[in-house]
Amino acid sequence: MEYIKQLIYDILETKRISAKSELQLTKVCELEEKFCSKLSKELDEEYQKLDSEKGTLKIIDLDNVIEITYKVCKEIFYN
Protein backbone atom coordinates (compact mmCIF):
# COMPACT_ATOMS: atom_id res chain seq x y z
CA MET A 1 0.00 0.00 0.00
CA GLU A 2 2.82 2.43 0.85
CA TYR A 3 4.40 1.77 -2.54
CA ILE A 4 1.13 2.63 -4.26
CA LYS A 5 0.76 5.82 -2.21
CA GLN A 6 4.25 6.93 -3.13
CA LEU A 7 3.66 6.09 -6.78
CA ILE A 8 0.49 8.19 -6.85
CA TYR A 9 2.19 11.08 -5.04
CA ASP A 10 5.01 10.98 -7.59
CA ILE A 11 2.57 10.98 -10.50
CA LEU A 12 0.62 13.89 -9.02
CA GLU A 13 3.82 15.88 -8.44
CA THR A 14 4.93 15.50 -12.02
CA LYS A 15 1.49 16.06 -13.53
CA ARG A 16 1.19 19.37 -15.32
CA ILE A 17 -1.15 21.93 -13.82
CA SER A 18 -3.83 23.14 -16.18
CA ALA A 19 -3.81 26.79 -17.22
CA LYS A 20 -7.01 27.35 -15.24
CA SER A 21 -5.49 25.83 -12.10
CA GLU A 22 -2.29 27.82 -12.61
CA LEU A 23 -4.26 31.06 -12.89
CA GLN A 24 -6.26 30.27 -9.76
CA LEU A 25 -3.09 29.37 -7.86
CA THR A 26 -1.55 32.70 -8.89
CA LYS A 27 -4.62 34.57 -7.62
CA VAL A 28 -4.56 32.72 -4.31
CA CYS A 29 -0.83 33.38 -3.85
CA GLU A 30 -1.25 37.08 -4.58
CA LEU A 31 -4.12 37.40 -2.09
CA GLU A 32 -2.21 35.44 0.53
CA GLU A 33 0.88 37.62 0.12
CA LYS A 34 -1.25 40.76 0.44
CA PHE A 35 -2.95 39.38 3.54
CA CYS A 36 0.27 38.20 5.19
CA SER A 37 2.07 41.49 4.57
CA LYS A 38 -0.38 43.15 6.97
CA LEU A 39 0.11 40.65 9.81
CA SER A 40 2.21 41.26 12.88
CA LYS A 41 5.06 38.82 13.50
CA GLU A 42 2.98 36.98 16.11
CA LEU A 43 -0.07 36.66 13.86
CA ASP A 44 2.12 35.62 10.95
CA GLU A 45 3.55 32.78 13.03
CA GLU A 46 0.03 31.68 13.98
CA TYR A 47 -1.04 31.87 10.34
CA GLN A 48 1.94 29.71 9.31
CA LYS A 49 0.93 27.10 11.91
CA LEU A 50 -2.65 27.16 10.61
CA ASP A 51 -1.45 26.80 7.03
CA SER A 52 0.72 23.84 8.03
CA GLU A 53 -2.20 22.11 9.71
CA LYS A 54 -4.38 22.67 6.63
CA GLY A 55 -1.62 21.08 4.53
CA THR A 56 -1.60 18.08 6.84
CA LEU A 57 -5.36 17.75 6.43
CA LYS A 58 -4.97 17.75 2.63
CA ILE A 59 -2.40 14.95 2.89
CA ILE A 60 -4.77 12.93 5.09
CA ASP A 61 -7.59 13.49 2.59
CA LEU A 62 -5.35 12.42 -0.29
CA ASP A 63 -4.29 9.32 1.65
CA ASN A 64 -7.97 8.44 2.08
CA VAL A 65 -8.67 8.91 -1.63
CA ILE A 66 -5.69 6.72 -2.50
CA GLU A 67 -6.79 4.02 -0.07
CA ILE A 68 -10.36 4.01 -1.42
CA THR A 69 -9.10 3.93 -5.02
CA TYR A 70 -6.78 1.03 -4.18
CA LYS A 71 -9.61 -0.93 -2.54
CA VAL A 72 -11.96 -0.33 -5.46
CA CYS A 73 -9.32 -1.34 -8.03
CA LYS A 74 -8.39 -4.40 -6.00
CA GLU A 75 -12.05 -5.40 -5.84
CA ILE A 76 -12.53 -4.90 -9.58
CA PHE A 77 -9.34 -6.55 -10.81
CA TYR A 78 -8.79 -9.32 -8.28
CA ASN A 79 -12.33 -10.62 -7.84
N, C-alpha and C positions, 0 to 999 in steps of 0.2 A: 504494500500500500504506500509506504514512504517513497519508493522508487517512482510510482505513478504520480504522486503529488509533486515530486521534484520535476518530473518530466513535464507535467502540465504547467508548473510555474515557469520553467525554462521556455516553453512554447509561448506563453503569454508575454513574457519579457521581450522576446524577439519579434512578436507580432507587431506589424505596423499599426500605428494609430490612424484612424480615419481623419480626414480633413475637418469634419464636423467635431470630432472629439478633440482634436488639436486646438481648434478655435475656442471651444468651451473651456479647455484646460488653461489656455492663455487668459481668458476672461477671469477665471477663478483665481489664478495666480496674481493678476493685477489687482483685483479686489482685496485679496488677502494681504498683499504688500501694503496697500493703502491703509487697510485696517490696522495692521501690525505697527506701522510707522507712528501711529498715534498712541500706542500703549506705553505705559511706564515699564521700567525694567521688571518690576514684580509681576505685573499683569502679563507681560510678554512671556515670562517663565511659566506662568500658569497656563497660558494659551498653548505653549509648546508641549506641556504635559498632556493637555486635553487632546491636542492634535495627535500625539503619540498613541494615546488610548484609542482614538478613533481608528488609527491605522491598524492597531492590534485587532479591533473588532472586524475590520475588513478582511484581515487574514483568517480569522476564525470563520467568517462567512464563506470565504473562498474554500477553506478546508472542508466545510460542510457540503458545498456544491460538488467538490471533487469526490468526496466520499459517496454521495448520492449517485453521481454519474457512474462511478466505479461499480456500485451495487447493481444499478440498472443494467449496465453493459454486461456484467458478470451473469446476471439472470437471463439476459437475452442470448448471449453467445455460449453459455456453458450448460444451459438446460434445454 
